[in-house]
Amino acid sequence: MNDTDALDLASLLCSRLCHDLLSPVGALTNGLELLADEKDPEMRQRCLELLEQSAKTSADKLKFFRLAFGAAGGFGESVPVDEAKAVIDALVSGGKAIEVRWALAEKEMPKGAVKVLLNFAQIGIDALVRGGTLDIGAESRDGASEIVVRAAGQRVAFDEAIGKALSGELDGGEITSRTAAAHMLALLADKAGGGLQYALHDDALVLGAVLPEG
């Protein structure tokens, strides 16, 4: 990956971040404008509740981006899995009717593995357009981090372009802000000497990864 490709990927990830933050930050702005003009105590309380919700959503998304895309400053080479769990649980709590079921065998995981876990979880959340269950499992075995995410529901929506990005089938010119995160995971897995897999069924999307540690 040359410097130009790296810069383009960084730009696309920034575009994704801005897109996802636009709604909650915009809601904050609108809420403040309403609060400034509203005199009724009950309506002012409602405005404050909406502001609190929008602020929490913005903070939750920033925490996700910090670990899923960024350098995860403040941690060493490994990240406590409870950090990743808290981020995903927070994202789901304010959105669609999704039940998250965890099976994490380790207390800490390498940063790269945490990035894969978080992005897999986000792909799964996006796929469950009508809600469902999200099973997330991870363990360290034979010197490698093994991760699996299964999103199951009445309707599972998955962009095949994301699948191609995960498989490393898209070149730099084909990457968009929608597929940039998946492309990043493919690069990460390739650098680690590991691999990513996915399988799409009528009622479920399964994502898997094996990443050698160290």
C-alpha positions, -999 to 999 in steps of 0.1 A, spaced: 0 0 0 17 32 -11 14 66 5 -13 78 -19 -35 47 -12 -30 52 25 -40 89 23 -71 80 2 -81 53 28 -77 77 56 -98 103 38 -126 78 32 -126 67 68 -129 103 78 -158 107 55 -174 77 71 -169 92 106 -183 125 95 -214 108 79 -221 88 110 -217 118 134 -237 142 113 -271 131 125 -265 132 163 -245 164 161 -271 180 140 -297 169 165 -277 187 192 -277 219 172 -314 217 165 -321 209 202 -301 239 214 -320 262 190 -353 249 202 -343 252 238 -333 289 233 -368 297 221 -389 274 242 -405 288 274 -428 260 284 -412 240 313 -424 206 300 -411 213 265 -378 225 278 -374 193 298 -381 173 266 -355 194 248 -330 186 275 -337 149 273 -332 150 235 -300 169 239 -288 143 265 -296 114 241 -279 131 211 -248 138 232 -246 102 244 -250 89 208 -222 112 196 -199 101 225 -207 64 218 -199 67 181 -166 86 189 -156 58 213 -163 33 186 -143 51 160 -114 56 184 -110 18 188 -123 6 154 -104 30 132 -79 49 154 -47 41 173 -66 34 205 -43 57 225 -41 51 262 -38 13 257 -7 -8 251 -5 -35 224 -36 -51 238 -71 -37 246 -94 -50 274 -123 -68 257 -146 -51 281 -138 -18 263 -150 -33 230 -180 -49 246 -191 -16 262 -188 2 229 -210 -23 210 -236 -26 238 -238 12 238 -244 15 200 -271 -12 201 -289 2 232 -300 33 214 -310 18 180 -326 -12 165 -341 -41 184 -309 -62 184 -300 -87 211 -262 -90 215 -248 -123 229 -212 -124 239 -187 -153 241 -153 -137 248 -127 -161 262 -100 -136 268 -97 -105 290 -75 -87 265 -69 -89 227 -44 -73 204 -54 -40 189 -57 -54 154 -81 -81 166 -102 -56 185 -105 -35 153 -117 -65 134 -142 -75 162 -156 -40 164 -159 -36 126 -175 -70 122 -200 -61 149 -208 -29 131 -213 -47 98 -236 -71 116 -256 -43 132 -260 -26 98 -272 -59 83 -300 -64 108 -324 -38 93 -354 -53 112 -335 -63 143 -324 -98 154 -296 -114 173 -259 -106 171 -236 -133 184 -200 -122 189 -172 -146 199 -135 -144 202 -106 -164 217 -69 -168 214 -58 -202 202 -26 -216 188 -10 -182 187 -38 -165 168 -69 -145 176 -101 -161 163 -131 -140 159 -167 -148 147 -197 -126 144 -231 -139 134 -260 -116 126 -294 -133 123 -328 -119 117 -359 -118 96 -342 -97 70 -304 -95 66 -291 -68 42 -255 -71 31 -238 -51 4 -217 -75 -17 -192 -47 -22 -184 -49 15 -178 -87 10 -155 -80 -19 -136 -55 2 -132 -80 30 -119 -105 5 -94 -80 -8 -110 -80 -43 -114 -43 -46 -85 -21 -57 -79 14 -44 -100 31 -71 -131 11 -62 -131 18 -25 -158 41 -11 -166 54 23 -190 25 27 -164 -1 19 -133 16 34 -136 0 68 -138 -35 52 -109 -27 30 -89 -16 61 -97 -50 77 -84 -68 46 -52 -49 48 -48 -55 85 -54 -93 81 -30 -95 52 -3 -77 71 -8 -100 101 -6 -131 78 -42 -140 86 -75 -141 68 -111 -130 67 -142 -149 56 -179 -142 53 -210 -163 44 -244 -148 36 -275 -169 41 -312 -160 38 -315 -154 76 -279 -148 87 -246 -132 79 -215 -149 94 -181 -131 95 -149 -148 106 -113 -139 111 -80 -156 121 -52 -132 130 -18 -145 141 -6 -127 172 28 -111 175 
